[in-house]
């Protein structure tokens, strides 16, 4: 019984790691995002938000909300089709990539 509990605890503690995004994969998937948010996560047009250095969990939550059309206002109508085809792993990877960038857009 003790070994079962230890195994269960190990699996439960490793779940966040299994769902973690891969920043390198996110960089490779970010071409569409870069058109508005910039290659370094700093938008060149002030109507779009900077997302470099943004909290990873916030980015995941936001992209999932856009994908499910649960977020409104601002440019949500633009984000609906951008996020529609993203899998949970795509979202995790993109969030990891943009979260890893320096918030000021400079080199790390």
N, C-alpha and C positions, 0 to 999 in steps of 0.2 A: 504493500500500500504506500509506503514511504517513497519508493522508487517511482510509482505512478504520479504522486504529487510533485516530486522533483522534476519529472519529465514534463508534466503539464505546466509547471511554473516556467521552465526553460522555453517552452514553445510560446507561452503567452508573453514573456519578456522579449522574445525575438520578433514578434509581429511588427512593431514599429520599424525595425530594420528591414524587414521584408518589403514593406510598403514605401521605403525611402526612395527618393528620386535620384537619378544619376545625372549629375550636372553636365558631364560630357555628352551624354545622349540628348539632354535638353538643349545644349548649344546646337547640336545637329538638327534639331526639330524646330528651332526658333526662327527660321527664315521668314515665315509669314508674320510673326510677331515683330520682327525687326523693322518692317515697313513703317509701322507707327511708333513703336516704342524704342527704336534705335538698336543697333548691333550691340551697344554697351548698356542697354537698358535705360538710356537717357533719350527721351523723345526730342526730336528736332523741331516739332511743331507744338506750341504751347497748349493746344487743345487736347493733346494726348498725355496721359500720366507717365511719369518716370517710374520704372519698376525695378531698377537696379538696387540691390541691397534690401529690397522689401522682405518682410518676414515670410518665410517659406510656407508656413501653415496658412497665412492670410492669402497668399497667392493660390494655393490649392483650393481653399474654400471659395475664393472669388471665381476661379475658372469653372469649378463644378457648378456654382450658382448660375453663372452665365450659360453653361451648357444645358442646364435644366430650365432655363428661362425663369429663374427665381429672383433674379436681380434686375432692378429697373432703374431708370433715370440715366442721366449723363449720356454716354455713348453705348449703352447696353444693346441697342439695336444693331450696332456694328459688331459687338462682341458675340452675339448669339451665333451667327454663322461661323465665326472664327473658332469658336469652342465646340461647335456641334459634333465634329468628327473626332474629338480628342478622347482617347481612352483614359482611365484613371492613371495608368502608368505614364502616358504622354504628359498629363497634367503634373504628376509628381516630378518628372524629369525637367519640364519647363520651369517649374517653381524652384527646383534645386539650382538650375542654371542662373536664373535671374537673381535669386537670393545670394548666390555666391559672388555676384559682381559688386564692386565698390559703389556705394550710394552716390558718390560724386562723379561717377563715370570715368574716373582716372584709372591708372594702372594700380594693381594691387600692391 
